Amino acid sequence: MLSGERTMLESTGERFVPWEKDPVINYEHLHRYRFAEELVKDKKVLDLACGEGYGSFMLSEDAGSVLGVDIDDAAIRHATSKYIRGNLQFIKGSMMEVPVEGEGLFDVIVCFEALEHIAGHDELMKQTKRLLKKEGVFIVSTPNKTVYSDEPGYENPFHVKELGFDEFENLLTANFKNILFYGQNVYSSSNMFPLYKGATISRDFMIKKGDEGFYFLSPEKKMARYFIAVVSDCVLEHDRAIGNSHLVDISNTLICYKDDQITDLEAVIKDKTDQIAGFESVIQDKNDQIAGLEATIQEMSGSIQKIQGVLPALGKVLKRLEKEAGSSKLSVETGELCFALGLIESAGSFFEKALSLNPENTDALNNLGVLGFQSGDYDAARGCFIKALEIDPDNEEAKANLAMLSETLKVLTGEKDIKVPQISLMDVEEKRIEPTDDATVSIIIPTLNAGNDLVTLLPMLRNQKGIKDIEVIVVDSGSTDETLELVKEHDARLVEITPERFSHSYARNLGAGLASGKYILFMTQDALPSSDFWLYEMLNALQNNEAVAVSCMESPREDADLFYRIISRNHYRFLEVDVRDRLLSRPEVENYVTLRKNGQLSDIACLILRSVFEKYKFRRDYAEDLDLGIRLIRDGLKIAFLGSTSVIHSHNRPAYYHLKRAYVDTLSLATIFPDLPMPSVSLGIENFMRDIIFTYNAVSSLITEELSAINIPCNMGAFTGIFIQRFERAVKYGYPASAGVADNQYVDNEFRSFLGRICSRYESKRNQWSSNSILVQAMQGFIGSAFEYMRNTYDLIDDHLLEDFKSCIYKAFAYQVGAHSAYCYLKTPDSKRKEILKDFNRELTVGV
C-alpha cells in the first residue's frame, strides 16, 4: 500500500508522497513513522501536518484511534478518499490552531518534518501542551540545520525556520521535563543478522573511507541529518526506550536508483560526445565551405574586373541612346531598362527625354515621381503624380503612387499612429461548469518525437473544464526522444507502431478503436487548446446544433512565420469562417468549391461522435479529414466549423516541405474532386521546367538585388508599390540570365538540391523561354494576397519583417512549384510522362 500508484495529489516538493522516486526520501519518512508505531499501541494519537496521510494510516494499524490534521485542503481530500480504516479520521486545520476543542485528549502526538515549515514554534508547543494528556508523549522531528543546509549550502524553499541542536533542545526543555533525543541519517551499510531465534544483542560498527582505504570509528562519529525527540512531562525510562533502529530495504532500491542515474548520465555523456564529433564534422564542412567561397571570391574578382572594363563602353552606348532616342515611348522603355539595371541617373535622363518629346506621357511622369519618392524629393514626386492625373484622371498607377506618398508622409510627420499587431484573447467567464454524464471524450494524438510538444499539450488537455472524463490515447510511430516517457508520466494510454505502418488514417483509426468516450477528439501533437474551456465550447457547438462532428480554425503561434500566417488566413477566408461559425450540410449543387466549403473537417482538432466515427472512419493517406467530412454531409449529416473558437497551431517549415506538401495536397484533391480547377494552358514538361528556372531567376534577382536598395524602415504602402513595380519589370525584361542557387540563404539544402538538378538539365535552353509564365502569374496572385495581409497588419516594414518577407516569397515559390508540378503530372498521359516527372512523383510523395 505504501508504494502505491500515483493519484490526484500533486507532488510539489513541499510534502512527501509515497510515489516519490528518490529512495532516500522514502527511507527517511517511512522509518520515522515505523519508529513511532512502537509507541502508539492502543493509544489515542494525533498526527500534526499529516500531509498525504500515509503516516497516519501506518500508525492506525496499532493505535486505538488516529486523527490526522493538515492545513492543505487537497491533501485532506486525498487522504480521506485513499486511506480508509474505522479508527482513522482526517480533518483540515493548522497545527498552530488545531480545530479540536478540549484539553488533555491524546496519549501520543506526532509531528514529523513540520516544525521547520513555520515560524511560530511557541504556538505549536502551546497547542501540543493543550491537547496532550499529562502522561502523554510528544514525538517530533526536524532537520539538523548544520548538516541539512549550512554545510552543503542548500536552501529548501518551503522551510521557514530551521534549528540547530541547541535551539531544538532549548525549545523542548522550555516546555517538557523529560526528553530522549535520536539522530537519523541514511548511510550505506552491511547487515549481519542471526538465522536462529533468541539473539538480543545488537552491535554497530562505524567505518569511513580514507586515502588508503576504510578505517573504523567510534559510533559517536555518526552525524544526524535529522533530529527526533520523544518528550513528555512523565519520566521516560531509558532502559525501556528504543535503542538503535534500522530500516533495511531488501530490494536495494537506492543502489538500483543510483545505477539507473549512472546509466542515464553515461547516455548523456555519449550523446554529448556524439554531438562534439558532429560539431567537429560541421566545423570541417564550414572550413571546406570557406575554402570554396574564397575560390569563388577570387573568380568573382576576375569577373568584376571584366565588367568594369565593359562599363565605359556601355556608358557610351547609353549616351548615344540619349541623343538618338526619337520617340517618347522608346525613351520610357529605355529608362525602365536602366532603372531595372540600377542605372538610376541614366533612367532619369530617359524619362526627362520622353517628356520633352511628349509632355503628356503619363508613364514618364509616374516613373519620374517614383525616382523622386525614392530619393526623398517628395514635393517633386507629388508634382509628377498630380500632373499625370491632370492628363489622365483615371490613371490607376498615378492614383496608387499618390496614395502611397500620402501615407508615407503621414507616418513621417507623426499624423498617423503605427499599428502594432495584437493577439485577441477569448474572454471566458471563470465559472464552475458541471459536466453532464455523457461529456466523456477520448483524445487521439499520433506522435513522432513529440517530446517538446507533449510537455505543454498533455497538462492543458487534462485541465479542460466542463468535461466529465478525458482519456488520452497516443499512437506513436517510432519516437526516439522522451515522448514515450512523457506519455506514461501523464497517465495517457500508449500504442506503438513501426514507422513503416504509419499513415494518417491508420494511426488515427487504430487509436479510435481503443477509445471508450462518447466523443473522440483527433488532435495533432503540435496543436494546443486556446483556453481551459476550449473543448467544452467545441462540445457545446456539436450538441446544440445536432451536428456529428466539429472542427475549428487555427490561431498561429506567436513565432509563426509570415508565410504560414498568410496561407492560413487565405484558407479560412475561403471557408468563410474567418468572421463567423458555420453549420455545414450537403450543398444543392455539388462541385469543387461547394463541397470544399461545406465538407471541410480538420484533424488538427476534430471532435466527433464515436458511434458515427466507428461507422465511417478515415480511409485515405492524405486529405483524410476532408474526405470524411464530405462523406458525412453526403449522407445527410451535419458538421460544424468554428471561427469563434480556435486551436493554437502553426509551423515554421522550410521551402522544401511546402514544395512536397503542395504536390501531395494537389494530387489528393484531384482524386476527391474530378472538377479540381487547373491551369487552362498546356503544361508541357520542357516548358514547365524552364518556367521554374525563369520564375526563380526573376524572384531571386528581385530579392537579392532590388530589395537591398530600399531604405529600411519603409512605409508598407510604399514598399508594396515598389516591390510590385520592380517584380513586373524583372519579369518583363527577364534579367539576369541566371541567379545563383547554391548560395541562397533563404531556402533549405533539400530545395537547393531540387532546383540545382533542374537548372543543370534545362538552364542552357533558357533563351528559348519568354515571360508568359504560369508560375509568374501564380506568384503575382500570392503576392497580392500577401500584401493585402501585410497592409492590414503593419504600417512599416523593418529589417526583421523584411527578412521574414524574403523567406515567405521563396516558400510561396516552392509551394507553387509543388502544386504546378502536380498539375503537370496529372495533365500528362501516362505514356508521355518522362522520367523526370516520375522522379518528381517518387521524391515528393515520401514522408509528408
N, C-alpha and C positions, 0 to 999 in steps of 0.2 A: 504493500500500500504506500510506503514512504517514498518509493521511487516512481510514483505514478506518472501517468502521461500528462501532457500539457492541457491546461484548462483555460478558462476565460481570463484568469487573473494575470495581468501583465507583469513581466519581470523587469523592474526598473533599476535594481541595484540597491534600493532603499531597504528592502526586506528580503529575507531568504525565502526561496521557493524550492520544493523538493526536486524539481526537474532542472535545477541549476547544473550545468555541465561540469564545472570545476569540482573535482572530488574533495579538495581540501576544505572548501566552504561547507560541503555536506558533512564531512567528518566533524568539523568544529561544532556545528549546530546540533547534529544528532547526538553527539557524545554528551553535550550539556544536559539535554532532556533525559537521556538514558541515566545519567548520574542522578538527576533529581528524582527519577522514578523510584530509586531505592529508599526515598524518604517520604513517600506520599501514600503508602498503602493504607486503604480505608479512610483516608483523610479528606477533609473538605478543602479544595485547592482553588486559588485564584491565580490565573496566568495573565500578567500585565503585558501589554504590547504583544499579543499572541500572534499577530501577523496572519499568515496564510492558514494557521490552525493545526498544522501537522504536530506541533509540540503538545498542545492541549490534548489532542487525540492520543498521543503516546501516554501522557500522564493518566488519562481516563481508563487505561487498561487495569491499573491497580488502585487508583484513588476511589474514595466513596463518591465524590462529585467533583466536577471541574467547571469553572466559569472562565471563559476566555474573553478578554476585553482588548479592543484595538480602536484607534481613532479613525481608521480608514474604512469608509462605508463599503467599498468594493471588496476589501479583504474579508469583512464580516459576512457579506452576502455569499462570497465564495466558500468560506469556512462552513457556514451553516448548511449550504447545499451539498458539500463534499463529505464532511466528517459528521456522521450521524451515529449517536450512541445515547442510550437512555440517561446516563449520568453526565452528559456533556451539553453545555449551552454556550452560545456566543452572543455578546452584546456590543454595541458601538459606544465608545466613550474614551475620554482622556485619562491617562494614568495619573495625571496631576489633579483630576477631579472625577474620581471613579463614580459612575452612576449607580451606586449601591448604597442604600440607606442603612444606618445602624453602625454598631461598633463591635469589635471582637468576634467576627463572624467566621474567619478562616483559620484552619490549622496550619496551612502552608501557603505562602505567597511566592510566586516565581516571577522574576523579571530579568530576562536574558537579553543582552545586547540592545538595551533601550536607554540606559542611563545617559549615554553619550549623545543621544538624539535630542536632549532637552537641556535648557539652562537652569530650570527650576528644580535642582536636586533636593532642596529642603522641602518643597511642596510634595515631592514624591515620598520623602520619608514620613511626612505627616499623614499622608493617605495610607501608607503601609502600617504605621502605628495604630491608626484608627480601625483598620479592618482586621488586623492580626490578633488572634487570641493571645492572652498573657503568656501561655506556654507555647505559643506558635513559633514557627521557623520561617525566616525570610531567606530565599536563595537568589542571589543577584550576581550578574557578571558584567564586565566592561572591558574594553581593550586597554592594554598597557600602552599608554601614550608614548613612552620612550621607544619601545620595540616596534609598535604598530605604525607610528607616524614620524617621530623625530629622526630616528636613525636612518630609515630608508628615504626620508624626505617626501613622504606620501601625505596627501590631504584628501580625506574622504569627504565628498561634497555634502553628504547627508548628516555628518557629525557636527554637533553644535558645541559641545564641551567635553573633551576627553580628559582623563585623570591619570596621573602617575600613582604609584603605590601609596605614597604618603598621603596624598589627597584622598584616595579611596578609603584608606584606613581611618583618617580623621572624620570623614563623613559618617562612617558606620559606627565608630566608637562614640560619637556625639549622640547617637540615637539608640544604640543597643549595648547591653552589658557584656555579651559573650560573642566571640567571632572565631570561626575557623576559616583560614584562607587557603585557597588552592590556586595553582597555576595551570594553564593549558597551552599546549603548542603541538603542532603536527611535526613529528620527527620521523626520519627513516629508521627502521628497526628490524631486528631479527628476533623471532619469537620461539622460545622453547617452552613446551607445555607437557605436563605429565599425561601419560596414556594409561594411568591407573588411578583409582579412587583414593582419597584420604590425604592427598598433599595439600598443605595450607600455607607454607612459607613461600613468599614472593620476593624476588631479587631483581633490582635494576642495575645495569652496568652502563656507564656513560663512556662514549668514545668520541674523538674529534680528529679530523683529518689534518695532518701537518705536512711539511715539505717532504719528510721521509716516511710518510705513511700514517696510519691511525695510532693514537695513543689513548690511554684510559684517563678519565677524570672522575672526580667525586660527584655524586648525584646533585649536590647543591649548584653545580655549574649550569644546570638546565635553566633556560630563560623563559619566562612566562609571556606569551603573546597576549593572553587574556588573563584577567584576574576573576576568580569565582569565590564568593564568600557565602558561608552558611552562618546566619546570625540569629540570635534570639536573646530575650531577657532571662530565659531559663538557662541553667547550667547545661553545657554541651559536653558530653562525656567523650574525652579524647580517645580513650581506649576502645570505644564502640563506634567511633567515627570512621567514615570511609577513608581508606588509605590511598595508595596508588590506584588509578583507574585507567584501563586500557581499552580502546576501541580498535578492533582488528578487522580490516577489510580483506576477507579471504579471496575476493575476486581480483585483488591487486589493481583496482581501477585507476589509482593515481599513476602507477607505473605505465599502464596501458595508455592513459591520457597523455602523459609526457612523451611516450613513444610516438603517438599519433601526431603530437605537436612537432616532434623532431622530423617525422616523415614529411609533414606539411612544409616545414622550413627547408628541408632538403629539396622538395619540389620547387619551392620559391627560388632557392639558390640556383637550381638547374635552369629555371625559366630566365632568371637574370643573366646567367652565363650564356644561354642561347641568345638572349637579347643583345648582349655585348658582342657576341660573334656576328649577329645580324647587323649591328651598328658598324662593326669593322668592315663588313661587306659593303654596307651603304657608303661608308667613307671612301672605300676603294672605288666604288661606282662613281661617286662625286668627283673624285680625283681624275678618273678617266673622262668624265664629262667636261671637267675644267680643261683638260688637255685638248679635248675635241673642240671646245669653244675657243681656246687660244688659236687653234689651227684655223677655225672659221673666221676669227677676227683678222688673222693675217690675210686670208683670202679676200675678206670684205675690204680690207685696206687697199688692196690692189684694185678692186672694183671701184672704190670711191675715187681713186686717182684717175681711173679711166673716165668716170662720169665727170669729174672736174675738168678733164681735158675737153669733154664734149660741150660743156656749158657755154663757153664763148660762142661756138658755132650756133648753138640753139638761140642764144641772145640775138645774134644777127638775123636769124630766121624770123624771130618774133618782131624785130624792128621792121623788117620788110613787110610782115603781115599788117603791122600798124599803118604803114604807108599805103599798102595796096588793097586792104580790105575795102571793097567797093559797095557793100550793102550793109544795111543796119542789122539784118538778121544774121549774116555771116559774122559780123563783129561780135554779136551777143554769143553765138555758139563758140567762137574762138575764145572769148573771155571766160565762158564757163569751163572750157577745157583747161585754160590757165589756172582758174580757181581750183579745179579738181587736182591739178598737179602741184598746188601750193604756191603758185606764182602770183601772189595777190596784187602786187603793183601792176604787172602786165595785164591782169584781169581787169583792174580798174580802168586802165588806158583803153582797152577794147570796149568796155561798156560806155565810156565817155565818147569814143568814136562812133558807137552805134547811135547815141543821142544826137550827135552833130549831124548824122545822116538822116535821122528820123526823130525829131523831138518828142513824138508821141509813142515811142517804143516802150510799152509798159514792162516788158521783160528786162530791158536795160535799167529802167528806174528801180524795179524791185531788187535787182542784183546789186546796184549801187547802194540802195538802202541797207541791204544785208551787210555789205562791206563796212558801211558807216556804223551800223549797230555793233559789229564785232570789234571795231577799232575804238568804240566808246564815243563816237561822234553822234549822239542821239538826236540832236537837232537836225543834222543833215539827213539822217535816216528817216526821221519823221517827214521831212520835206519831200523826199523821194516817194514815200508810200502815199502821202496825200496827193502829190502830183499824178501818180498812177491812177488813183481813184477818181480824180477830176476828169482824166481822159476816159477811163472805163469804170463807171460806178459799180459794175458787177464783177470787178476783178477780185476773185476769191483769194489769190495769193497776196495781194496788197492788203486785203482786209485782215487776213491771218497775221501778216507781218506787223501791221499797225497794232493789232490787239496784243501781240506778243511784246512789242515795245512798251505799250502802256502798262502791262502787268509788271514788267521788269522795273519800270520807273517807280511804280507804287511800292514795290518791295524795297528798292534802294533808298527811297525818300522816307520810309517808315510809315507810309499811309496804309499799309496792309500788314496785318499780323501774319506771322508764319504759322501755319497749321502743323501741329505735331500729331502723328497717328496715335490714337488711343485705343486700348483694348476695352471693349464693352463687356462688363461682367454681369451675369444674371443676378437679379435681385430676388433672392429666395428667402421667404419668411421663415425664420427659425422657429418652428413649432413641432410639437410631438405628433407624429402621424402613426396611428395604429394600423399596422398592415392587416389585410384580410387573410383568411386562412389559405386562400388559393394563390397568394402572392409568393410563389416559390419559383426561383429562377436558377437554371443550370447554365453556367458561363463556359463556353468552349473557346480555348485560345490555342491555336497552332503556334509552336515556337521553334526557333533555331538560334542558339546563342543569344538568348533574350535577357541575360543577367541584369544589365543596366536598366532595362525597361521594367522588369518584374519587380525590382526593388520599390518602385513607385506605384506601379499598377495594382499589385495584389492587395496592399493595405487599403487603397482607395476603393477597390471593389468591396472589401469586407466592411467598409464604413458607409456603404449606401443605406440610406434611411427609407423607411416605408415598405421594406421588403421583409417578409416573414422568414424566409430561409434562402441563403445563397450557397450554391455548390459550384466550385471551380474545378474544371477538368482541363488539364493541359496535355496536348498531344505534341510530343517533341520528336523531331526527326534528326537526331544526331548532334545535339549540342555538346561542345567541348569546354564551355565556360562553367560558371556556377549556377546555371539555370536549374538543373535537377535538384541541387541542394536547396535553392530558394523555394521551389515548388513544395518540397517536403516541409520546410520550415513554416510555410504559411498554410499548412493543412489542406493543400489542394491535391486532387487526385491526378496521378501521373500515368500517362500512356506513352510508351516509347515505340517508335517505328524506325526503320532504317531510312536513310536519305533517299534510297532508290525507290521506296514505296510512296514517297510523299507526292501528293498533288493537292491543290487547293480544295477540291471536292472530297477526296478520300480522307484526308486528315480531319476535316470537319464532320463528315458523316460518321467516322469512327468515334469521335468524341460524343456526338449526339446520341449514338447508340447506347452509351453508358449513362445518359442523363436521367435524373429522377424528378426534376422540377416540372411544374405545369408549363413553364415557358423556357425557351432556350435563347440565350443571348450569344451570338457569334461576335467575337472581337479579334482584332489583331494585337500582337504583342506590344506594338509601339503606340497604341491609342490610349487615351486617358479620359475618365469621366470629367465633365466640366464642373460638376458640383456634387455634393453629397445627396442631392435629390434627383440626379440625372436619370438613374434607372427607374425611379418612381415616376418621373414625368413621361418616360418612354412607355411604361406600362399603362399609365393613365390614358395616353393617346390611343393605345391599342384597344383598351377595354371600353372606353367611352365612345368609340366610333365604329364598333363592330368590325374592326379590322383584324386580320390574322397575322400580320407582320408589320413592323415599323422600323425605319432607319432614320438617321438624322444627318445634317450637313456637318462638315468639318470646320473647326476653328484652328488655323495653323498655329503651331508653337511660336513663341516669341523669337526663336532663332531661325524660323523658316526662311528659305531663300526667296528672292523675288520671283523666280520662275514658278515655283510651286504656288505662291500666293495668287499669281495671275491665272494659271490654268485652273486652280481650284475655284476661284471666283467665276471664271467663264463657265465652268461645268455647272455650278449651282444656279447661275443665271439662266442657262439653257433649261434646267429642270424647273425653273420658276419657283424655287424655294429660298431664294436669297432674301426675300422680304416677307414670306408667309409660309404657313404649313399647308400641305396638300394631302387630301384623301384621294387615292388613286383607284381607278377601276378601268374596265375594258373600254377603249375608245370606239366610237361609232365607225370611224374609218381607220383601218389599220395600215400604217406604213412605218418607215424607219423613225420619223420624228414623233408620231403619236405614241408608238409603243415604247420608245426610249424614254419619253417624258412620263408615261403612266405606268411603266413596268419596272422602274429602277429601284432596286434594293442595294445596299452596300454592306458587305460583311466586315467592313471596318467597325461597324456597330449595327447589328441587325437582331431585333427581338422578334421571336416568332413562337406561336403556339406549338408545343411539342407534338401534339396529336396531328397537326397539319404537316409539320416538317417530316414526321415519320412516313407520311403518305407520299410526299413529293421528293424530298432530299435534293442535294446538289448532284449534278451529273456531267459537268464539263471540267476540263483542265483550266480554262480561263473564262472570265466573264460569267462565272457560275452564279453570282448573285443576281445579275440582270436576267439570266435565263430563268432562274427560279421565280422572280417577280412577274415576268411575262406569262409563265405557265399558271401562276396563281390568278392573275386578273382574267386570263382567257377562260378560266373555269368559273368565273363569276364571283370570285372572292375579292375583298377589298384589302388594299395595303396603304400605308401612310408614309409620308416623308416629311420630316420636321425641319423647319428653318428657325423656329424659336428656341429649340434645344440643340446643342451641338456637342460633338465629341472632339477632344483636343488631339489633333493628328496632323503630321506633315513629315516630309522627307527632305533632306538635303542630299540629293543623289547626283552623281556625275553625268556628263553628257552621254556616255555610252549606255548607261542604264535607260535613259529616256529614248535613245535610239531603239533599243530592244523592246522596251515597254510599248512604244507606239506601233512597232511592227506586229507584235503579238496581239495587241488590242484590235488592230485593224483586221487582221486575219480572223479573229474570233467574232467580231461584229459582222463580218461578211458571211459567216456560217449561220448567224442568227437572223440577219436581215438580207434577203435577196435583193432588196432595193437600196442597199447602202450607197449613199452618194459617193461618186468617184470623179476624178478629173475627166472632163469630156475629151481632152486631146489624147492622142495615142502616145503611150509612154514606151517608145522603142528603147531597147536595152542600151544601145550605144548612145543615143541622145540623152537618156536619163543619167548615165554615168558622167557624161560631160556637163550635164546640168548641175550635178552635185559639185563638180570642180569649179564651174563658173560661179555658182552662188557662194561657195566657200571663199573664193578669192575676193568677191565683192564685199562680203561681210567682214572678212579678216582684214582687208585693206582699210576699210572704214574704221574698224575698232583700233587697230594698231597705229594708224597714221592720223586720221582725221580727228578722232576724239581727243587725241593728245594735244591738239591745238586749241581746244576750248578752255577758256578760263574758268576754273572751279573755285568757289561755288558759283553756280549759274542758275538763273531763273528757269523753272521747269518748262514754262511755255516756250521760252527762247531755245532751250536745249532740244525739245522735241521738234521744233521747227527746223533747226539747223540739221539735226540728225536725218529727218525725212528728206530734206533737200539734198543732202550730200549722199544719202543712200541712192536716191534716184539718179544722181549724176554718176555715181560709181557704176551702177547697172548700165546706164546709157552709154558710157564711154568704155566700160569693160576693163578698167585698169586695176592693178597692174596685171601683167600677163600671168604671173603666178605668185601666190602668197605662201609663206612657209607653213609647214605642218609640224615639223619636229620640235620647233621652239615655241609652240603655242602654249602659254602658261594657263590658259583658261579652260582647257579640256584635259581629260584624263588620258593615261597611256593607252588604254584599250581603244578609245575613239581616235587617237592619233594614229595608231596602227591600222585601224579600219580605213581612215582617209588615205593614209600613205599607200595602201595596197591599190586603191582606186586610182590615185594620182600616177603611180608608177606605170599603170597599164594604159591609162587613157589621156593623160595630160598632154602628150605630144600632139594630139589632134584638136587641141583647144581652139585653134584659129578657125576651125570649121564651124564653130558654135556662135550663136547670136544671143542677144539679151532677151529673147522671147522665152522666158524661163518659167516653168511651173513652180519650181521651188522659190524663185524670187517673188512670185505672186503670193504664195503661201506665207512667206516671211513678211511681206508687206501687210497681209491681213493680221498676223500675230502682232507686229509692231504697232498697228493701230489700236488693238485692244490693250496692249501693254501700256501705251501712252495714255489711254483713257484712264486706266487704273492709277498710273503714276500722277497724272494731273489732279485727280480727285484725292490723292493721299499726301502729296508733297508739294511745297511751293518752290523749294530749291533743291538742286542736286549737288551733293558734296562728294568728296573723294570716296567715302565708303559706299555710298549708293551707286556711284559711277562704276566701281569695281563689280558690284553685285549685278548691275545692268549689263556689263560686258559678258559676264558669265551667263546671264539669263539669255542673251542673244545666241550664244553658242549652243546652249541647251535647247532653245527653240529650233535652231537649225538641225540639231541632231534628231529632235522629235519629228520634224517634217521629213527628214531623210528616211526615218524609220517608217512613217506612215506611207510615204510615196513609194518606198521600196516594196511595201506590201501591195499597193495598188498595181505596181509594175508586175509583180509576181502573179497577182490574181488575173490581170488582163492579158497575160501572155499564155497562149495554149501550152499544154504540157510538152507537146512535140517540139516547140520552139524555144523552150526555156534553156538558155545556155548555162554552162557550168557555173558562171559567176552568180546567177540567180539561185541556183541550187545551193551554192556555198553560202550565200546570204541566208537562205532559209535555215540551213543547218546551224549556222552560227547564232542567229538572232532569236531562235526559239528555245535555246538552252538556258536554264537557270533563272527564268523570270517568274 
